[in-house]
Amino acid sequence: MDSSPRFLGLKGQKLVYAVTFCSSIGFLLFGYDLGFMGGLTTSPEFLAVFGNPNAALLAFLVASYEVGALFGALFQFWLGDRVGRKPNNIAGAILVAAGAVLQTASFGLAQFLIGRLVAGFGLGTMTTVIPVWLTECATPTSRGRMMAMQLSNLIMGLIIANWLDYGMAFYPGSIQWRFPCAFQVIFCIITCIFMPFLPESPRYLLRVGNLEKGITALAALRGRPKDDTDVEEEIKEIQYALAVEAEEVGSWSDCFRDGGIHGFWRTLIGFSANLFQQASGVNVMSSLGPYVFQESIGMNRHDALLVSGGLQVWYFLSSLLPWYTTNNVGRRKLFMIGSGGMGVCMLLSAIFVGIGSKGLGYAAAVVLYLFQSFFTLGWQSNMWIYPSELLPLKLRLRGGALAVVSQWLFTFLVVEITPPMITNIGYKSYIVFAIINFVTIPFVYFFYPETLKMPLEAVDLLFADRSGVRPTIWKVVKDSTNGEFMADIGRALQERATLRADNEGIVDMEKRETDHLEVGLKA
């Protein structure tokens, strides 16, 4: 008889797929919210309601969402591990829905901005928690593929947003922009319905001392009985990692300290990965695609919406490639290949737009399609999973929150400056993004360790002291690409976890014997 625990009648990989699906709805909402404002920036009905704002104010209307998301991520940094991954996610979805209602009912600039900030705060909360929850639920060998699958849904959100904007452009009146604002609520409802019935992160449950629920959640996710040897071994490894971290780190401020395990360096690397992703220029096309095609390349509104919608479909098809590569090609290689390709595409776009002929304008649009392909290959799912793999368990949520703060901060910056930049310096805007992408490559090569298929608990050993000597970050990076060294790390983790469990067993046995002796003496 199968004694494996289940959630929604599911266990093992099917349950991991269910967690991925629920995470994906959150990221589909993320993609939709990034994309639907792009069509509104060229809508006469929308612009008229808000007094036909200039390029700078229009940019802020779009980017205010990122300001809210930034504060949502900062709130998660403050909240830390006091609340589980699931409650945080549900609360974020409720806030996004509330913000969507405020935006939909707006007749003035102030209310619309408040709605954008509230919804952004909710999404910042969700995007901080979702990658951590999924990473802690999936197996080491499937984490990359699961993240790639959910990020394809992010692009599906962009597709829905762009084509809904295109379809609504044919309708007169304010429904042209109010309906896309209201449509966000659907994804929030789906998240709130499914999330309560899925397992909490087993690593979070063990972190807060809820051993029984942690074992149940892990056994269900692995599709095995609670007393299965593999489940017990993984529980030991998690407990060992928790014990090491509890001895060497103290409070949330350890994100800025070494803590015996390079805590600050690991937080800084996660922060920089988000910075480089957003500074690549990807959200120029995600959030402002129709504006770029209309104002920079010179298309009319109809063609700009059509080409932008096609871009997101191409983006989705390109996102299927990481389903394979993320789990089979190293994180470092993908980062560097993606940055190199994006840099070349931005450089070509600068040349084509700078020359200025209509034919080369369309050639620039084709190159921007290729840009999205290189982004999905190198930085899409790869970046979202990397900070969660790299950070120690006790810093995973708070350090992850700082990484997401970086993302929203630089998303805001890019979205805010792009319309004025296109107005003022034209084709040179693409040169700025090309340089950033090329500069990213040496940073990755020298400072980003490889984490592909590495157990989360083994990463701490990669950064820990060796014979009493702290390795430099370059030494850590070099060793992470050494297969033999990493095999030794895996064996060391198993040995230490087993030894700790055996020692605890001896202590527990001695305690029981002492208690029994005391009871006998009292008798």
Secondary structure, 3 states (H helix, E strand, C coil): CCCCCCECCECHHHHHHHHHHHHHHHHHHHHHHHHHHHHHCCCHHHHHHCCCCCHHHHHHHHHHHHHHHHHHHHHHHHHCCCCCHHHHHHHHHHHHHHHHHHHHCCCCHHHHHHHHHHHHHHHHHHHHHHHHHHHHHCCCCCHHHHHHHHHHHHHHHHHHHHHHHHHHCCCCCCHHHHHHHHCHHHHHHHHHHHHHHCCCCHHHHHHCCCHHHHHHHHHHHHCCCCCCHHHHHHHHHHHHHHHHHHHHCCCHHHHHCCCCCCHHHHHHHHHHHHHHHHHCCHHHHHHHHHHHHHHHCCCCHHHHHHHHHHHHHHHHHHHCCHHHHHHHCCHHHHHHHHHHHHHHHHHHHHHHHHHCCHHHHHHHHHHHHHHHHHHHHHHHHHHHHHHHHHCCHHHHHHHHHHHHHHHHHHHHHHHHHHHHHHHHHCCHHHHHHHHHHHHHHHHHHHHCCCCCCCCHHHHHHHHCCECCECCCHHHHHHHHCCHHHHHHHHHHHHHHHHHHHHHHHHHHHHHHHHHHHHHHHHC
